Each structure stands twice: as structure tokens, then as C-alpha cells.
Amino acid sequence: MALSIKPIGDRVVVEAAPAEEKTASGIYIPDTAKEKPSQGTVVAVGTGKPEEPLTVQVGDKVLYGKYAGTEITYEGKEYLIMRESDIYAVL
């Protein structure tokens, strides 16, 4: 997946996973009640800091904070730009 956005420094661009459509018990969730997803796929990474190289790579599935990053729309798709420190774990 080639993305022409190149984040600066220790920032990464994440494509959020779609929100859950229904619960484990089979109940459908309306759009107004859906929670923001807290996981996604890294689609672009910056160069990192000289003393701290980035540990995530393009294609990694990650968990991040509920309110982490800045939402942007680029070429009709929604992305989050966040610092690597906002990422909690790589799945």
C-alpha cells in the first residue's frame, strides 16, 4: 500500500480498523453508539529521532489510545497521525 504522506520525526500514520458492527452476542450496534476503534494498521512511518529509532514498521497492527492522534482525510480515506509513544502495543 503506497501512501504519499511522509510523517516527520517520530510520528506514524495509522489506518483505523472499522468499528464493530455487532456485539459478541449478535446485537447490532447503531452508528450513534459505536465506539472509536483503538486498533489499526501502520501505513507510513517517519524517520524517528536520532537517539531513538522507531520500533513500528509499515504493516504492523497496533493498539493505541482512544483519543490518540489527529484525524485526517486523504484521498477519501480516514487516517490518524500520532506519535509512536501514543501506540501501546503491536499485535
Rosetta blueprint (number, residue, H / E / L):
1 M L
2 A L
3 L L
4 S L
5 I L
6 K L
7 P L
8 I L
9 G L
10 D L
11 R E
12 V E
13 V E
14 V E
15 E E
16 A E
17 A L
18 P L
19 A L
20 E L
21 E L
22 K E
23 T L
24 A L
25 S L
26 G L
27 I L
28 Y E
29 I L
30 P L
31 D H
32 T H
33 A H
34 K L
35 E L
36 K L
37 P L
38 S L
39 Q E
40 G E
41 T E
42 V E
43 V E
44 A E
45 V E
46 G L
47 T L
48 G L
49 K E
50 P L
51 E L
52 E E
53 P L
54 L L
55 T L
56 V L
57 Q L
58 V L
59 G L
60 D L
61 K E
62 V E
63 L E
64 Y E
65 G L
66 K L
67 Y L
68 A L
69 G L
70 T E
71 E E
72 I E
73 T E
74 Y E
75 E L
76 G L
77 K E
78 E E
79 Y E
80 L E
81 I E
82 M E
83 R E
84 E H
85 S H
86 D H
87 I E
88 Y E
89 A E
90 V E
91 L L
